[in-house]
Amino acid sequence: MKERRPLGVAFFFIRSRMAEEKQPKNEPMFTTPPKKVRIVEVGPRDGLQNEKKPIDTADKFEFIRLLAEAGHTDIELTSFVRPDAIPQLSDAVELVTLVNAHKFPRKINFSALVPNQKGLEKAAELGVKEIALFLATSDSFSKRNINATVDESFERVKPVAKAALDAGIRVRGYLSTVYGCPYEGDVPLERVVSTAKRLQDLGVYEISLGDTTGVGTPRQVQEILDVLLLTMPADQLAAHFHDTRGMAAANALAALDMGITSFDSSAGGLGGCPYAKGASGNVATEDLVYMFESMGIHTGIDMVKLMEASRFMLSKLGVESASKVHRVLALDADK
């Protein structure tokens, strides 16, 4: 019998072959940049979930209204979790009810994170048209997050995804710890690919690749996408970066160069992960809008109105934005 190569060796040869097929190294980036990108605003959920100061539901709704006024077409509202798990999001039903009652200026895709069947039932009762499911590549992170291994969490979300799709609800997938785990360190590339494939097989329309603790680098982004794009198309992948080490915008640029045109971000750079110590906020929406628009890539977001939304929520929290773009624009606005 012919000896089989270990999976890790197979991936090494795949990357080597792709490197040989690429154009010369002096080829400039973005010879044909996309005309537009999609920004998924996660501030109301991922941006606020780790904040200790309670925010009134009415203020959360105003934040969402201002984000919509700024031109956002994709906004993640909240998560249908147990109140004791994430107290900041315990008002999910009340918040979605307020959103449903408001007449927004354009069609907006509102979504919510759903951890289990009970959460799906609540979301469906409120007419939520899109949910997001969560998987991690690391057992250690998954256990601390949802008290289940990766395999166990997959078995939990599998019936949730099927029920949602059967009900006509779109399903998006979050894959956390793609670039590294705060407890296990580096994550093997083959595990990233296999877990992403499991999410894809659930029927999700898009997988958001999360740099949960902000350890990723542009080279790592390209190496991971090199292999992932052999198994799924770029339009089924999104990038979700945290700016812990100041690499988020650079990583987004690397992902763009690889063909990714869907990006998660949080107004004002709000956010963090309650299960990943030291993980700072998501990449600021201001950073991505400034970068992409300066490249002639349309985002559909009005920076002035975006700043209004960010400053509103930052004032309620009593914190300053970590985004340099936000800070400079705020200074200009105050002159």
C-alpha positions in Angstrom: 0.0 0.0 0.0 1.2 3.5 -0.9 2.2 5.5 2.2 0.0 8.5 2.8 1.5 11.9 3.6 0.4 13.5 6.9 -2.2 16.3 6.3 0.3 18.9 7.4 2.7 17.8 4.7 0.0 17.9 2.1 -0.8 21.6 3.0 2.9 22.4 2.7 3.0 21.1 -0.8 -0.3 22.9 -1.7 1.2 26.2 -0.5 4.5 25.6 -2.3 2.7 24.8 -5.6 0.5 27.9 -5.3 3.6 30.1 -4.6 5.2 28.8 -7.8 2.0 29.6 -9.8 1.8 33.2 -8.5 2.9 36.2 -10.6 6.4 37.7 -10.0 7.0 39.2 -6.5 7.4 42.7 -8.0 3.8 42.6 -9.3 2.0 45.6 -7.6 -0.9 45.0 -5.2 -4.4 45.8 -6.3 -3.9 46.0 -10.1 -7.7 45.5 -10.3 -9.2 46.5 -6.9 -12.9 45.9 -6.3 -15.3 48.8 -6.9 -17.0 48.3 -3.6 -16.8 46.3 -0.3 -19.4 45.2 2.2 -19.0 46.4 5.8 -20.9 44.4 8.4 -21.3 46.7 11.4 -21.0 44.6 14.6 -20.8 47.5 17.1 -24.2 47.0 18.7 -23.4 43.4 19.5 -19.7 42.6 19.5 -18.8 46.2 20.3 -20.9 46.4 23.5 -21.0 42.8 24.8 -17.8 43.2 26.9 -18.7 46.7 28.3 -19.3 46.6 32.0 -21.3 49.9 32.1 -25.0 49.1 31.5 -26.3 50.9 28.4 -30.0 51.7 28.2 -31.9 49.9 25.5 -33.1 53.3 24.2 -29.5 54.4 23.7 -28.6 51.1 21.9 -31.5 51.8 19.6 -30.4 55.3 18.9 -26.9 54.0 18.2 -28.4 51.6 15.6 -30.5 54.4 14.1 -27.5 56.6 13.7 -25.5 53.8 12.1 -28.4 53.3 9.6 -28.4 57.0 8.9 -24.7 56.7 8.1 -25.4 54.3 5.3 -24.9 50.9 6.9 -26.8 48.2 5.1 -25.7 45.3 7.4 -25.9 45.7 11.2 -25.7 43.0 13.8 -28.0 44.0 16.6 -27.5 41.7 19.6 -27.3 38.1 20.7 -30.0 36.0 22.2 -28.0 34.6 25.1 -28.9 33.9 28.7 -29.0 37.2 30.7 -26.4 35.9 33.2 -24.0 35.0 30.4 -23.7 38.5 28.9 -25.7 40.9 31.0 -25.2 43.8 28.5 -27.2 41.9 25.9 -30.0 40.8 28.2 -32.4 43.3 26.5 -32.3 41.5 23.1 -36.0 41.1 22.8 -36.8 44.7 23.8 -34.1 46.1 21.4 -35.2 44.0 18.4 -38.8 45.1 19.2 -37.8 48.8 19.0 -35.9 48.2 15.7 -38.9 46.4 14.2 -41.2 49.3 15.1 -39.0 51.9 13.4 -39.2 52.9 9.8 -35.6 53.1 8.5 -34.6 55.1 5.4 -33.6 52.1 3.4 -33.6 48.3 3.4 -31.2 47.1 6.1 -30.1 43.6 6.8 -30.4 43.3 10.6 -29.0 40.1 12.2 -28.4 38.6 15.6 -26.1 36.0 17.1 -27.9 32.8 18.2 -26.1 30.3 20.4 -28.8 27.6 20.6 -32.3 26.4 19.6 -33.9 28.6 22.3 -32.2 31.6 21.0 -33.3 30.8 17.4 -36.9 30.5 18.6 -36.8 33.9 20.2 -35.2 35.5 17.1 -37.7 33.8 14.8 -40.7 35.0 16.9 -39.4 38.6 16.5 -39.0 38.2 12.7 -35.2 38.2 12.5 -34.3 37.4 9.0 -30.6 36.5 9.6 -28.8 34.8 12.4 -25.1 34.1 13.1 -23.7 30.9 14.5 -20.4 30.5 16.3 -17.6 27.9 16.1 -14.0 28.1 17.2 -10.9 26.2 16.0 -9.7 25.7 19.6 -11.2 23.4 22.2 -9.8 25.5 25.0 -11.3 28.7 23.8 -14.6 27.0 23.0 -14.9 25.5 26.5 -14.3 28.8 28.1 -16.8 30.5 25.8 -19.7 28.1 25.6 -18.5 25.2 27.9 -18.2 22.8 25.0 -15.5 21.4 22.8 -15.4 22.2 19.1 -17.0 18.9 18.2 -19.7 19.4 20.9 -20.5 22.9 19.8 -20.8 21.7 16.2 -23.4 19.2 17.3 -25.3 22.0 19.1 -25.4 24.4 16.2 -26.1 21.8 13.5 -29.9 21.5 14.3 -30.1 25.3 14.8 -28.7 25.9 11.3 -31.1 23.4 9.8 -34.1 24.8 11.6 -33.2 28.4 10.6 -32.7 27.5 6.9 -36.0 25.5 6.9 -37.7 28.7 8.3 -36.2 30.8 5.5 -33.7 32.5 7.8 -30.3 33.2 6.4 -27.4 31.9 8.4 -23.9 33.4 8.7 -21.0 31.7 10.5 -18.4 33.0 12.8 -15.1 31.1 13.0 -13.1 32.3 16.0 -9.4 31.8 16.8 -8.4 31.5 13.2 -5.1 33.2 13.7 -4.3 32.0 17.1 -5.8 30.9 20.5 -5.1 32.8 23.7 -4.9 29.4 25.5 -3.4 27.0 22.9 -1.3 29.4 20.8 -0.9 28.8 17.1 -3.7 26.9 15.4 -2.7 24.3 12.8 -3.8 25.5 9.3 -5.5 22.1 8.6 -7.7 22.6 11.6 -8.7 26.0 10.4 -9.7 24.6 7.0 -11.5 21.6 8.4 -13.6 23.7 10.8 -14.4 26.2 8.1 -15.6 23.3 5.9 -17.8 22.1 8.7 -19.4 25.5 8.9 -19.8 25.6 5.1 -21.5 22.2 5.2 -24.1 23.6 7.6 -25.4 25.9 4.8 -24.0 29.2 6.0 -23.9 31.8 3.2 -20.7 33.4 4.6 -18.0 32.5 7.1 -16.4 35.4 9.0 -12.8 34.5 9.9 -12.0 35.9 13.3 -8.7 37.1 14.6 -10.1 36.9 18.1 -7.1 38.3 20.0 -5.5 40.4 17.3 -2.4 38.3 16.8 -2.7 38.0 13.0 -0.3 39.5 10.5 -0.7 40.2 6.8 1.5 37.3 5.8 -0.5 35.0 8.0 -3.7 36.3 6.5 -2.4 35.5 3.0 -1.1 32.1 4.0 -4.5 31.0 5.5 -6.5 32.4 2.6 -4.1 30.7 0.1 -5.4 27.4 1.3 -9.0 28.3 2.3 -9.6 29.6 -1.2 -8.8 26.2 -2.6 -11.9 24.9 -0.9 -14.4 27.8 -1.0 -14.9 30.9 -3.0 -13.9 34.4 -1.8 -17.5 35.6 -1.8 -18.3 33.1 0.9 -15.6 34.5 3.3 -15.4 37.6 5.4 -12.7 39.1 7.5 -13.1 39.9 11.2 -10.0 41.6 12.7 -9.2 42.9 16.2 -6.7 45.8 16.5 -4.9 44.5 19.7 -1.5 44.9 18.1 -2.4 47.6 15.6 -2.5 45.2 12.6 -6.2 45.2 11.8 -6.1 47.6 8.9 -3.0 46.0 7.4 -4.6 42.6 7.7 -7.8 43.9 6.0 -5.7 45.2 3.2 -4.0 41.8 2.9 -7.4 40.1 2.8 -8.6 42.5 0.2 -5.6 41.7 -2.0 -6.6 38.0 -1.7 -10.1 38.8 -3.0 -12.1 39.2 0.2 -14.7 42.0 -0.1 -16.7 41.5 3.1 -15.4 43.0 6.4 -16.7 43.1 10.0 -16.0 46.3 11.9 -17.2 48.2 14.9 -18.0 51.9 15.0 -15.3 53.7 17.1 -13.4 50.5 17.5 -15.6 49.3 20.3 -15.4 45.8 21.5 -13.4 42.9 22.8 -13.9 39.3 23.7 -15.0 38.4 27.3 -13.3 35.0 26.9 -10.0 36.2 25.4 -8.0 38.2 28.0 -6.3 41.2 26.5 -8.2 41.3 23.3 -9.0 44.9 22.5 -11.6 46.3 20.2 -12.6 45.3 16.7 -11.1 47.2 13.9 -12.8 50.6 13.8 -15.3 51.1 11.0 -13.7 54.6 10.6 -10.4 52.9 9.8 -11.8 50.7 7.1 -14.0 53.4 5.6 -11.1 55.9 5.5 -8.7 53.3 3.9 -11.1 51.8 1.4 -12.5 55.2 0.2 -9.0 56.6 -0.2 -8.4 53.7 -2.6 -11.5 54.5 -4.6 -13.3 51.6 -3.2 -17.0 52.4 -2.3 -18.3 51.5 1.1 -21.6 53.4 1.0 -20.9 54.9 4.5 -20.9 58.6 5.2 -17.9 59.3 7.5 -19.4 62.4 9.1 -22.6 60.5 10.1 -20.6 57.5 11.1 -18.6 59.7 13.5 -21.8 61.0 14.9 -22.9 57.4 15.7 -19.6 56.5 17.2 -19.3 59.6 19.3 -22.8 59.1 20.7 -22.1 55.6 22.0 -18.6 56.5 23.2 -20.1 59.3 25.2 -22.6 56.9 26.8 -19.8 54.6 27.8 -17.5 57.4 28.9 -14.6 56.1 26.9 -12.4 57.3 24.1 -11.9 55.6 20.8 -8.6 53.7 20.2 -8.9 54.5 16.5 -6.4 57.1 15.3 -8.7 57.9 12.3 -11.6 58.6 14.7 -9.4 60.7 17.0 -8.1 62.9 14.2 -11.6 63.4 12.7 -13.0 64.2 16.2 -10.4 66.8 16.7 -11.2 68.4 13.3 -14.9 68.3 14.1 -14.3 70.1 17.4 -12.3 73.0 15.9 
